Amino acid sequence: MKLKGKVWKFGADIDTDRIIPARYLNTSDPKELAKHCMEDEDPGFSRKVRAGDIIVADKNFGCGSSREHAPIAIKAAGISCIVAKSFARIFYRNAFNMGLPILECSEAADDARTGDILEVDMSTGEIYNVTRKKRYEARPVPPFMQELVSAGGLMKWIKKRGFV
């Protein structure tokens, strides 16, 4: 899976309450959650982000509570993937379960700036910053996790396999 999009850069320790504030957890509607995605970090984010854009962050992205609303909100906002130095464990798994691709790459996270254009190859782990003309290598996403993303998440993967 190859992705290309504009970077939205965020710092370290972005917790799930900053991704989707708790005051909006009375719904699980992806479109409604998308309207409030990252609003405490960047109040205009949901109006500015475009389908295919990429979040790039420092370390420990998605820390805090284990709410699945966070990757749902990000994906519904149009973000095609997230590249960060590291992810909180529960967010890492929730992202794949919701069909949101993520990659860990410290060098790409350090170099990228808001507005840069990235090309990401999930199967090889290659990240190319088109704007800065730099290549980075992340560990490729395991084939099973790629299957989850391609299916649209764990529940869709299960249904596709006929387990439900």
OpenMM code with the backbone's topology and positions (N, CA, C; nanometers):
from openmm import Vec3, app, unit

residues = "MET LYS LEU LYS GLY LYS VAL TRP LYS PHE GLY ALA ASP ILE ASP THR ASP ARG ILE ILE PRO ALA ARG TYR LEU ASN THR SER ASP PRO LYS GLU LEU ALA LYS HIS CYS MET GLU ASP GLU ASP PRO GLY PHE SER ARG LYS VAL ARG ALA GLY ASP ILE ILE VAL ALA ASP LYS ASN PHE GLY CYS GLY SER SER ARG GLU HIS ALA PRO ILE ALA ILE LYS ALA ALA GLY ILE SER CYS ILE VAL ALA LYS SER PHE ALA ARG ILE PHE TYR ARG ASN ALA PHE ASN MET GLY LEU PRO ILE LEU GLU CYS SER GLU ALA ALA ASP ASP ALA ARG THR GLY ASP ILE LEU GLU VAL ASP MET SER THR GLY GLU ILE TYR ASN VAL THR ARG LYS LYS ARG TYR GLU ALA ARG PRO VAL PRO PRO PHE MET GLN GLU LEU VAL SER ALA GLY GLY LEU MET LYS TRP ILE LYS LYS ARG GLY PHE VAL".split()
positions = [
    Vec3(0.0843, -0.1167, 0.0000),
    Vec3(0.0000, 0.0000, 0.0000),
    Vec3(0.0895, 0.1239, 0.0000),
    Vec3(0.0697, 0.2099, -0.1009),
    Vec3(0.1456, 0.3346, -0.1112),
    Vec3(0.0527, 0.4522, -0.0862),
    Vec3(0.1010, 0.5449, -0.0069),
    Vec3(0.0231, 0.6618, 0.0325),
    Vec3(0.1037, 0.7880, 0.0061),
    Vec3(0.0343, 0.8963, -0.0230),
    Vec3(0.1011, 1.0242, -0.0453),
    Vec3(0.0119, 1.1340, 0.0097),
    Vec3(0.0711, 1.2252, 0.0867),
    Vec3(-0.0093, 1.3327, 0.1418),
    Vec3(0.0716, 1.4419, 0.2072),
    Vec3(0.0008, 1.5468, 0.2415),
    Vec3(0.0582, 1.6638, 0.3080),
    Vec3(0.0722, 1.6356, 0.4571),
    Vec3(0.1811, 1.6805, 0.5144),
    Vec3(0.2122, 1.6584, 0.6558),
    Vec3(0.1423, 1.7593, 0.7461),
    Vec3(0.0906, 1.7069, 0.8566),
    Vec3(0.0437, 1.7859, 0.9704),
    Vec3(0.1307, 1.7414, 1.0872),
    Vec3(0.2150, 1.8290, 1.1382),
    Vec3(0.3154, 1.7937, 1.2388),
    Vec3(0.2651, 1.8239, 1.3794),
    Vec3(0.2857, 1.7265, 1.4687),
    Vec3(0.2493, 1.7415, 1.6092),
    Vec3(0.3667, 1.6969, 1.6956),
    Vec3(0.3651, 1.7364, 1.8208),
    Vec3(0.4759, 1.7106, 1.9118),
    Vec3(0.4700, 1.5755, 1.9807),
    Vec3(0.5339, 1.5700, 2.0974),
    Vec3(0.5436, 1.4462, 2.1755),
    Vec3(0.4241, 1.4323, 2.2696),
    Vec3(0.3978, 1.3081, 2.3060),
    Vec3(0.2984, 1.2747, 2.4086),
    Vec3(0.1581, 1.3281, 2.3778),
    Vec3(0.1181, 1.3180, 2.2526),
    Vec3(-0.0178, 1.3577, 2.2149),
    Vec3(-0.1115, 1.2477, 2.2634),
    Vec3(-0.1852, 1.2775, 2.3698),
    Vec3(-0.2710, 1.1735, 2.4271),
    Vec3(-0.4063, 1.1675, 2.3563),
    Vec3(-0.4789, 1.0617, 2.3862),
    Vec3(-0.6059, 1.0388, 2.3156),
    Vec3(-0.7077, 1.1487, 2.3452),
    Vec3(-0.6957, 1.2158, 2.4597),
    Vec3(-0.7882, 1.3260, 2.4893),
    Vec3(-0.7569, 1.4483, 2.4042),
    Vec3(-0.6335, 1.4620, 2.3588),
    Vec3(-0.5989, 1.5713, 2.2686),
    Vec3(-0.6342, 1.5347, 2.1242),
    Vec3(-0.6393, 1.4044, 2.0940),
    Vec3(-0.6806, 1.3603, 1.9604),
    Vec3(-0.8303, 1.3788, 1.9438),
    Vec3(-0.9077, 1.3306, 2.0406),
    Vec3(-1.0532, 1.3517, 2.0409),
    Vec3(-1.0936, 1.3769, 2.1864),
    Vec3(-1.1207, 1.5031, 2.2194),
    Vec3(-1.1521, 1.5386, 2.3578),
    Vec3(-1.2702, 1.4589, 2.4142),
    Vec3(-1.2602, 1.4282, 2.5436),
    Vec3(-1.3609, 1.3459, 2.6117),
    Vec3(-1.5012, 1.4045, 2.6001),
    Vec3(-1.5135, 1.5344, 2.5855),
    Vec3(-1.6464, 1.5953, 2.5762),
    Vec3(-1.7235, 1.5500, 2.4521),
    Vec3(-1.6564, 1.4844, 2.3582),
    Vec3(-1.7221, 1.4362, 2.2363),
    Vec3(-1.7413, 1.2846, 2.2345),
    Vec3(-1.7163, 1.2198, 2.3459),
    Vec3(-1.7242, 1.0737, 2.3485),
    Vec3(-1.8666, 1.0213, 2.3668),
    Vec3(-1.9641, 1.1101, 2.3599),
    Vec3(-2.1033, 1.0657, 2.3676),
    Vec3(-2.1537, 1.0146, 2.2322),
    Vec3(-2.0659, 1.0102, 2.1329),
    Vec3(-2.1014, 0.9557, 2.0021),
    Vec3(-1.9898, 0.8634, 1.9532),
    Vec3(-2.0270, 0.7715, 1.8679),
    Vec3(-1.9251, 0.6890, 1.8013),
    Vec3(-1.9354, 0.7077, 1.6499),
    Vec3(-2.0122, 0.8094, 1.6087),
    Vec3(-2.0278, 0.8400, 1.4663),
    Vec3(-1.8969, 0.8972, 1.4116),
    Vec3(-1.8310, 0.8259, 1.3192),
    Vec3(-1.7026, 0.8726, 1.2676),
    Vec3(-1.7066, 1.0144, 1.2099),
    Vec3(-1.8125, 1.0508, 1.1399),
    Vec3(-1.8200, 1.1853, 1.0806),
    Vec3(-1.8256, 1.2926, 1.1886),
    Vec3(-1.8981, 1.2661, 1.2953),
    Vec3(-1.9070, 1.3627, 1.4046),
    Vec3(-1.7729, 1.3720, 1.4788),
    Vec3(-1.7089, 1.2594, 1.5020),
    Vec3(-1.5780, 1.2598, 1.5683),
    Vec3(-1.4748, 1.3341, 1.4839),
    Vec3(-1.4802, 1.3160, 1.3528),
    Vec3(-1.3849, 1.3818, 1.2623),
    Vec3(-1.3914, 1.5336, 1.2746),
    Vec3(-1.5096, 1.5882, 1.3001),
    Vec3(-1.5252, 1.7336, 1.3127),
    Vec3(-1.4447, 1.7901, 1.4291),
    Vec3(-1.4131, 1.7057, 1.5268),
    Vec3(-1.3452, 1.7522, 1.6483),
    Vec3(-1.2051, 1.6946, 1.6636),
    Vec3(-1.1585, 1.6250, 1.5628),
    Vec3(-1.0258, 1.5625, 1.5668),
    Vec3(-0.9173, 1.6689, 1.5837),
    Vec3(-0.8342, 1.6514, 1.6833),
    Vec3(-0.7178, 1.7370, 1.7115),
    Vec3(-0.7544, 1.8827, 1.7418),
    Vec3(-0.8801, 1.9116, 1.7727),
    Vec3(-0.9198, 2.0517, 1.7877),
    Vec3(-0.8537, 2.1231, 1.9050),
    Vec3(-0.8132, 2.0512, 2.0085),
    Vec3(-0.7445, 2.1181, 2.1194),
    Vec3(-0.5972, 2.1458, 2.0877),
    Vec3(-0.5428, 2.0756, 1.9890),
    Vec3(-0.4056, 2.1002, 1.9426),
    Vec3(-0.4028, 2.2063, 1.8330),
    Vec3(-0.4997, 2.1984, 1.7425),
    Vec3(-0.5096, 2.2893, 1.6279),
    Vec3(-0.6588, 2.3092, 1.6006),
    Vec3(-0.7168, 2.4183, 1.6535),
    Vec3(-0.8617, 2.4378, 1.6443),
    Vec3(-0.9204, 2.4281, 1.5029),
    Vec3(-0.8456, 2.4586, 1.4000),
    Vec3(-0.8991, 2.4518, 1.2642),
    Vec3(-0.8629, 2.3255, 1.1891),
    Vec3(-0.8032, 2.2293, 1.2584),
    Vec3(-0.7516, 2.1091, 1.1923),
    Vec3(-0.8551, 2.0405, 1.1038),
    Vec3(-0.9729, 2.0149, 1.1560),
    Vec3(-1.0723, 1.9373, 1.0797),
    Vec3(-1.1198, 2.0097, 0.9542),
    Vec3(-1.1101, 2.1409, 0.9534),
    Vec3(-1.1494, 2.2173, 0.8335),
    Vec3(-1.0364, 2.2263, 0.7314),
    Vec3(-0.9135, 2.2136, 0.7782),
    Vec3(-0.7974, 2.2297, 0.6897),
    Vec3(-0.7467, 2.0981, 0.6307),
    Vec3(-0.7624, 1.9893, 0.7041),
    Vec3(-0.7092, 1.8606, 0.6596),
    Vec3(-0.7854, 1.8116, 0.5363),
    Vec3(-0.7139, 1.7439, 0.4496),
    Vec3(-0.7723, 1.6891, 0.3261),
    Vec3(-0.7504, 1.5389, 0.3222),
    Vec3(-0.8362, 1.4707, 0.2508),
    Vec3(-0.8238, 1.3254, 0.2370),
    Vec3(-0.6855, 1.2900, 0.1843),
    Vec3(-0.6206, 1.1962, 0.2516),
    Vec3(-0.4870, 1.1528, 0.2116),
    Vec3(-0.3747, 1.2168, 0.2906),
    Vec3(-0.4034, 1.3230, 0.3649),
    Vec3(-0.2994, 1.3893, 0.4436),
    Vec3(-0.2420, 1.2935, 0.5487),
    Vec3(-0.1255, 1.3301, 0.6016),
    Vec3(-0.0503, 1.2432, 0.6919),
    Vec3(-0.0151, 1.3192, 0.8194),
    Vec3(-0.0396, 1.2573, 0.9335),
    Vec3(0.0067, 1.3136, 1.0603),
    Vec3(0.1476, 1.2616, 1.0854),
    Vec3(0.2367, 1.3528, 1.1252),
    Vec3(0.3718, 1.3167, 1.1682),
    Vec3(0.3864, 1.3707, 1.3102),
    Vec3(0.4364, 1.2854, 1.3992),
    Vec3(0.4453, 1.3256, 1.5396),
    Vec3(0.5743, 1.2772, 1.6031),
    Vec3(0.6016, 1.3322, 1.7182),
    Vec3(0.7182, 1.2945, 1.7965),
    Vec3(0.6891, 1.1609, 1.8658),
    Vec3(0.7375, 1.1421, 1.9861),
    Vec3(0.7251, 1.0141, 2.0560),
    Vec3(0.5923, 1.0001, 2.1303),
    Vec3(0.5546, 0.8749, 2.1538),
    Vec3(0.4430, 0.8391, 2.2408),
    Vec3(0.3077, 0.8913, 2.1922),
    Vec3(0.2861, 0.8899, 2.0615),
    Vec3(0.1583, 0.9361, 2.0068),
    Vec3(0.0481, 0.8399, 2.0497),
    Vec3(-0.0643, 0.8951, 2.0957),
    Vec3(-0.1795, 0.8132, 2.1340),
    Vec3(-0.1747, 0.7601, 2.2753),
    Vec3(-0.0930, 0.8220, 2.3611),
    Vec3(-0.0871, 0.7779, 2.5006),
    Vec3(-0.2176, 0.8155, 2.5712),
    Vec3(-0.2318, 0.7720, 2.6945),
    Vec3(-0.3526, 0.8027, 2.7703),
    Vec3(-0.4509, 0.6884, 2.7676),
    Vec3(-0.5771, 0.7214, 2.7604),
    Vec3(-0.6812, 0.6185, 2.7673),
    Vec3(-0.6811, 0.5319, 2.6415),
    Vec3(-0.7468, 0.4201, 2.6516),
    Vec3(-0.7465, 0.3224, 2.5413),
    Vec3(-0.8619, 0.3420, 2.4441),
    Vec3(-0.9216, 0.4594, 2.4412),
    Vec3(-1.0406, 0.4805, 2.3581),
    Vec3(-1.0147, 0.4572, 2.2096),
    Vec3(-1.1023, 0.3800, 2.1485),
    Vec3(-1.0951, 0.3541, 2.0046),
    Vec3(-1.1395, 0.4758, 1.9239),
    Vec3(-1.2045, 0.5698, 1.9902),
    Vec3(-1.2509, 0.6910, 1.9228),
    Vec3(-1.1356, 0.7676, 1.8579),
    Vec3(-1.0154, 0.7591, 1.9166),
    Vec3(-0.9014, 0.8367, 1.8657),
    Vec3(-0.8632, 0.7959, 1.7238),
    Vec3(-0.8323, 0.6686, 1.6958),
    Vec3(-0.8008, 0.6343, 1.5569),
    Vec3(-0.9217, 0.6476, 1.4636),
    Vec3(-1.0409, 0.6285, 1.5157),
    Vec3(-1.1611, 0.6464, 1.4330),
    Vec3(-1.1709, 0.7917, 1.3876),
    Vec3(-1.1512, 0.8852, 1.4802),
    Vec3(-1.1599, 1.0280, 1.4480),
    Vec3(-1.0537, 1.0668, 1.3455),
    Vec3(-0.9317, 1.0178, 1.3640),
    Vec3(-0.8222, 1.0504, 1.2724),
    Vec3(-0.8517, 0.9982, 1.1322),
    Vec3(-0.8921, 0.8733, 1.1245),
    Vec3(-0.9215, 0.8119, 0.9944),
    Vec3(-1.0396, 0.8825, 0.9275),
    Vec3(-1.1438, 0.9106, 1.0033),
    Vec3(-1.2620, 0.9772, 0.9471),
    Vec3(-1.2322, 1.1200, 0.9034),
    Vec3(-1.1318, 1.1829, 0.9636),
    Vec3(-1.0923, 1.3189, 0.9236),
    Vec3(-1.0225, 1.3192, 0.7876),
    Vec3(-0.9812, 1.2001, 0.7409),
    Vec3(-0.9170, 1.1906, 0.6105),
    Vec3(-0.7693, 1.1572, 0.6142),
    Vec3(-0.7140, 1.1442, 0.7334),
    Vec3(-0.5710, 1.1123, 0.7460),
    Vec3(-0.5472, 0.9718, 0.6919),
    Vec3(-0.4489, 0.9594, 0.6014),
    Vec3(-0.4212, 0.8291, 0.5395),
    Vec3(-0.3270, 0.7438, 0.6226),
    Vec3(-0.2390, 0.8069, 0.7024),
    Vec3(-0.1511, 0.7320, 0.7914),
    Vec3(-0.0856, 0.8276, 0.8906),
    Vec3(-0.0208, 0.7682, 0.9887),
    Vec3(0.0539, 0.8448, 1.0884),
    Vec3(0.1958, 0.7909, 1.0912),
    Vec3(0.2925, 0.8817, 1.0906),
    Vec3(0.4335, 0.8480, 1.1085),
    Vec3(0.4764, 0.9172, 1.2375),
    Vec3(0.5324, 0.8403, 1.3303),
    Vec3(0.5773, 0.8985, 1.4567),
    Vec3(0.7029, 0.8274, 1.5044),
    Vec3(0.7706, 0.8908, 1.6003),
    Vec3(0.8876, 0.8263, 1.6599),
    Vec3(0.8446, 0.6991, 1.7328),
    Vec3(0.7311, 0.7070, 1.8037),
    Vec3(0.6772, 0.5899, 1.8722),
    Vec3(0.5294, 0.6134, 1.9018),
    Vec3(0.4603, 0.5032, 1.9279),
    Vec3(0.3176, 0.5056, 1.9596),
    Vec3(0.2951, 0.4368, 2.0939),
    Vec3(0.1955, 0.4840, 2.1667),
    Vec3(0.1533, 0.4117, 2.2863),
    Vec3(0.1022, 0.2751, 2.2413),
    Vec3(0.1277, 0.1725, 2.3211),
    Vec3(0.0947, 0.0355, 2.2817),
    Vec3(-0.0517, 0.0163, 2.2447),
    Vec3(-0.1414, 0.0650, 2.3286),
    Vec3(-0.2837, 0.0416, 2.3030),
    Vec3(-0.3290, 0.1180, 2.1782),
    Vec3(-0.2758, 0.2388, 2.1566),
    Vec3(-0.3106, 0.3135, 2.0357),
    Vec3(-0.2601, 0.2395, 1.9122),
    Vec3(-0.1393, 0.1841, 1.9206),
    Vec3(-0.0808, 0.1102, 1.8083),
    Vec3(-0.1769, 0.0008, 1.7628),
    Vec3(-0.2245, -0.0770, 1.8580),
    Vec3(-0.3141, -0.1881, 1.8223),
    Vec3(-0.4512, -0.1356, 1.7787),
    Vec3(-0.5036, -0.0372, 1.8480),
    Vec3(-0.6338, 0.0195, 1.8094),
    Vec3(-0.6299, 0.0775, 1.6684),
    Vec3(-0.5186, 0.1405, 1.6318),
    Vec3(-0.5079, 0.1993, 1.4978),
    Vec3(-0.5250, 0.0903, 1.3915),
    Vec3(-0.4535, -0.0187, 1.4047),
    Vec3(-0.4670, -0.1272, 1.3073),
    Vec3(-0.6055, -0.1908, 1.3131),
    Vec3(-0.6590, -0.2063, 1.4330),
    Vec3(-0.7940, -0.2635, 1.4450),
    Vec3(-0.8990, -0.1778, 1.3768),
    Vec3(-0.8741, -0.0474, 1.3674),
    Vec3(-0.9670, 0.0442, 1.3011),
    Vec3(-0.9302, 0.0667, 1.1543),
    Vec3(-0.8207, 0.0054, 1.1093),
    Vec3(-0.7794, 0.0187, 0.9688),
    Vec3(-0.6996, 0.1441, 0.9395),
    Vec3(-0.6344, 0.2003, 1.0410),
    Vec3(-0.5526, 0.3205, 1.0243),
    Vec3(-0.4057, 0.2810, 1.0220),
    Vec3(-0.3371, 0.2969, 0.9078),
    Vec3(-0.1959, 0.2589, 0.9010),
    Vec3(-0.1054, 0.3557, 0.9766),
    Vec3(-0.0071, 0.2978, 1.0461),
    Vec3(0.0900, 0.3786, 1.1204),
    Vec3(0.2291, 0.3181, 1.1021),
    Vec3(0.3301, 0.4043, 1.1078),
    Vec3(0.4703, 0.3623, 1.0976),
    Vec3(0.5539, 0.4380, 1.1996),
    Vec3(0.6525, 0.3699, 1.2567),
    Vec3(0.7471, 0.4348, 1.3463),
    Vec3(0.8757, 0.4646, 1.2705),
    Vec3(0.9174, 0.5924, 1.2713),
    Vec3(1.0417, 0.6323, 1.2051),
    Vec3(1.0889, 0.7651, 1.2658),
    Vec3(1.1878, 0.7571, 1.3530),
    Vec3(1.2384, 0.8763, 1.4224),
    Vec3(1.2932, 0.9808, 1.3267),
    Vec3(1.3703, 0.9380, 1.2263),
    Vec3(1.4335, 1.0333, 1.1350),
    Vec3(1.3291, 1.1115, 1.0542),
    Vec3(1.2306, 1.0416, 1.0031),
    Vec3(1.1246, 1.1101, 0.9267),
    Vec3(1.0470, 1.2047, 1.0169),
    Vec3(1.0211, 1.1616, 1.1404),
    Vec3(0.9478, 1.2462, 1.2349),
    Vec3(1.0277, 1.3716, 1.2695),
    Vec3(1.1596, 1.3580, 1.2823),
    Vec3(1.2433, 1.4750, 1.3135),
    Vec3(1.2486, 1.5734, 1.1972),
    Vec3(1.2598, 1.5236, 1.0763),
    Vec3(1.2821, 1.6098, 0.9594),
    Vec3(1.1564, 1.6735, 0.9015),
    Vec3(1.0445, 1.6049, 0.9071),
    Vec3(0.9232, 1.6537, 0.8414),
    Vec3(0.8685, 1.7787, 0.9099),
    Vec3(0.8091, 1.8642, 0.8294),
    Vec3(0.7447, 1.9873, 0.8772),
    Vec3(0.6035, 1.9944, 0.8199),
    Vec3(0.5160, 2.0646, 0.8887),
    Vec3(0.3807, 2.0849, 0.8370),
    Vec3(0.3903, 2.1428, 0.6961),
    Vec3(0.3154, 2.0831, 0.6055),
    Vec3(0.3144, 2.1291, 0.4671),
    Vec3(0.4019, 2.0469, 0.3745),
    Vec3(0.5006, 1.9732, 0.4294),
    Vec3(0.5812, 1.8843, 0.3455),
    Vec3(0.4899, 1.7786, 0.2824),
    Vec3(0.5357, 1.7204, 0.1741),
    Vec3(0.4647, 1.6103, 0.1098),
    Vec3(0.5448, 1.4825, 0.1330),
    Vec3(0.4773, 1.3804, 0.1869),
    Vec3(0.5406, 1.2510, 0.2095),
    Vec3(0.4790, 1.1458, 0.1189),
    Vec3(0.5637, 1.0525, 0.0763),
    Vec3(0.5191, 0.9303, 0.0104),
    Vec3(0.5581, 0.8160, 0.1038),
    Vec3(0.4626, 0.7305, 0.1356),
    Vec3(0.4838, 0.6228, 0.2315),
    Vec3(0.4472, 0.4906, 0.1660),
    Vec3(0.5390, 0.3964, 0.1730),
    Vec3(0.5123, 0.2612, 0.1234),
    Vec3(0.5012, 0.1703, 0.2454),
    Vec3(0.3795, 0.1317, 0.2802),
    Vec3(0.3568, 0.0528, 0.4000),
    Vec3(0.4198, -0.0862, 0.3903),
    Vec3(0.4295, -0.1417, 0.2726),
    Vec3(0.4816, -0.2780, 0.2601),
    Vec3(0.6338, -0.2848, 0.2730),
    Vec3(0.7035, -0.1792, 0.2334),
    Vec3(0.8500, -0.1792, 0.2440),
    Vec3(0.9002, -0.0959, 0.3616),
    Vec3(0.8169, -0.0064, 0.4134),
    Vec3(0.8576, 0.0829, 0.5209),
    Vec3(0.9308, 0.2067, 0.4713),
    Vec3(0.9390, 0.2239, 0.3399),
    Vec3(1.0091, 0.3404, 0.2865),
    Vec3(0.9212, 0.4649, 0.2953),
    Vec3(0.9829, 0.5709, 0.3434),
    Vec3(0.9170, 0.7016, 0.3513),
    Vec3(1.0042, 0.7988, 0.2729),
    Vec3(0.9422, 0.8711, 0.1824),
    Vec3(1.0161, 0.9698, 0.1028),
    Vec3(0.9524, 1.1061, 0.1242),
    Vec3(1.0324, 1.2005, 0.1724),
    Vec3(0.9868, 1.3379, 0.1885),
    Vec3(1.0131, 1.4072, 0.0553),
    Vec3(0.9079, 1.4258, -0.0228),
    Vec3(0.9176, 1.4860, -0.1557),
    Vec3(0.9708, 1.6286, -0.1452),
    Vec3(0.9237, 1.7020, -0.0463),
    Vec3(0.9626, 1.8416, -0.0276),
    Vec3(1.1117, 1.8553, 0.0017),
    Vec3(1.1647, 1.7726, 0.0890),
    Vec3(1.3042, 1.7818, 0.1331),
    Vec3(1.3969, 1.6863, 0.0585),
    Vec3(1.3370, 1.6057, -0.0307),
    Vec3(1.4138, 1.5092, -0.1120),
    Vec3(1.5002, 1.4177, -0.0252),
    Vec3(1.4367, 1.3605, 0.0776),
    Vec3(1.5058, 1.2703, 0.1697),
    Vec3(1.4278, 1.1403, 0.1844),
    Vec3(1.5021, 1.0294, 0.1943),
    Vec3(1.4422, 0.8966, 0.2134),
    Vec3(1.4711, 0.8460, 0.3549),
    Vec3(1.3745, 0.7721, 0.4070),
    Vec3(1.3859, 0.7153, 0.5405),
    Vec3(1.3378, 0.5710, 0.5356),
    Vec3(1.3896, 0.4915, 0.6264),
    Vec3(1.3481, 0.3520, 0.6350),
    Vec3(1.2844, 0.3249, 0.7701),
    Vec3(1.1597, 0.2850, 0.7659),
    Vec3(1.0902, 0.2386, 0.8862),
    Vec3(1.0782, 0.0873, 0.8755),
    Vec3(1.0537, 0.0222, 0.9848),
    Vec3(1.0304, -0.1214, 0.9799),
    Vec3(0.8970, -0.1437, 0.9095),
    Vec3(0.8938, -0.2279, 0.8074),
    Vec3(0.7685, -0.2517, 0.7353),
    Vec3(0.6606, -0.3092, 0.8277),
    Vec3(0.5393, -0.2790, 0.7944),
    Vec3(0.4260, -0.3321, 0.8691),
    Vec3(0.4117, -0.4804, 0.8336),
    Vec3(0.3991, -0.5675, 0.9339),
    Vec3(0.3838, -0.7109, 0.9054),
    Vec3(0.2641, -0.7377, 0.8132),
    Vec3(0.2743, -0.8410, 0.7300),
    Vec3(0.1674, -0.8709, 0.6341),
    Vec3(0.0276, -0.8814, 0.6960),
    Vec3(0.0174, -0.9447, 0.8142),
    Vec3(-0.1145, -0.9563, 0.8767),
    Vec3(-0.1733, -0.8194, 0.9097),
    Vec3(-0.0899, -0.7287, 0.9606),
    Vec3(-0.1374, -0.5937, 0.9942),
    Vec3(-0.1762, -0.5183, 0.8662),
    Vec3(-0.1027, -0.5422, 0.7574),
    Vec3(-0.1400, -0.4815, 0.6293),
    Vec3(-0.2756, -0.5336, 0.5825),
    Vec3(-0.3019, -0.6620, 0.6077),
    Vec3(-0.4327, -0.7191, 0.5726),
    Vec3(-0.5447, -0.6489, 0.6495),
    Vec3(-0.5212, -0.6232, 0.7783),
    Vec3(-0.6219, -0.5531, 0.8589),
    Vec3(-0.6520, -0.4156, 0.8001),
    Vec3(-0.5468, -0.3423, 0.7656),
    Vec3(-0.5641, -0.2078, 0.7094),
    Vec3(-0.6368, -0.2163, 0.5758),
    Vec3(-0.5948, -0.3081, 0.4893),
    Vec3(-0.6569, -0.3219, 0.3570),
    Vec3(-0.8045, -0.3584, 0.3668),
    Vec3(-0.8391, -0.4371, 0.4683),
    Vec3(-0.9786, -0.4774, 0.4869),
    Vec3(-1.0634, -0.3652, 0.5467),
    Vec3(-0.9970, -0.2641, 0.6054),
    Vec3(-1.0708, -0.1553, 0.6694),
    Vec3(-1.0786, -0.1697, 0.8199),
    Vec3(-1.0034, -0.2644, 0.8751),
    Vec3(-1.0014, -0.2850, 1.0189),
    Vec3(-1.0313, -0.4291, 1.0560),
    Vec3(-1.0174, -0.4594, 1.1838),
    Vec3(-1.0325, -0.5960, 1.2327),
    Vec3(-1.1722, -0.6525, 1.2083),
    Vec3(-1.2761, -0.5787, 1.2403),
    Vec3(-1.4123, -0.6308, 1.2241),
    Vec3(-1.4437, -0.6606, 1.0777),
    Vec3(-1.4020, -0.5739, 0.9889),
    Vec3(-1.4246, -0.5987, 0.8458),
    Vec3(-1.3410, -0.7171, 0.7978),
    Vec3(-1.2204, -0.7330, 0.8516),
    Vec3(-1.1345, -0.8464, 0.8169),
    Vec3(-1.2014, -0.9775, 0.8603),
    Vec3(-1.2579, -0.9764, 0.9829),
    Vec3(-1.3270, -1.0959, 1.0357),
    Vec3(-1.4458, -1.1318, 0.9466),
    Vec3(-1.5258, -1.0324, 0.9111),
    Vec3(-1.6425, -1.0574, 0.8254),
    Vec3(-1.5988, -1.1093, 0.6881),
    Vec3(-1.4942, -1.0502, 0.6332),
    Vec3(-1.4435, -1.0915, 0.5027),
    Vec3(-1.3989, -1.2384, 0.5051),
    Vec3(-1.3433, -1.2800, 0.6167),
    Vec3(-1.2959, -1.4170, 0.6324),
    Vec3(-1.4105, -1.5150, 0.6622),
    Vec3(-1.5292, -1.4614, 0.6891),
    Vec3(-1.6436, -1.5477, 0.7159),
    Vec3(-1.6492, -1.6003, 0.8583),
    Vec3(-1.5806, -1.5343, 0.9502),
    Vec3(-1.5822, -1.5779, 1.0901),
    Vec3(-1.7080, -1.5325, 1.1632),
    Vec3(-1.7816, -1.4416, 1.1040),
    Vec3(-1.9046, -1.3904, 1.1681),
    Vec3(-2.0196, -1.4063, 1.0738),
] * unit.nanometer
topology = app.Topology()
chain = topology.addChain("A")
for resn in residues:
    res = topology.addResidue(resn, chain)
    for name in ("N", "CA", "C"):
        topology.addAtom(name, app.Element.getBySymbol(name[0]), res)
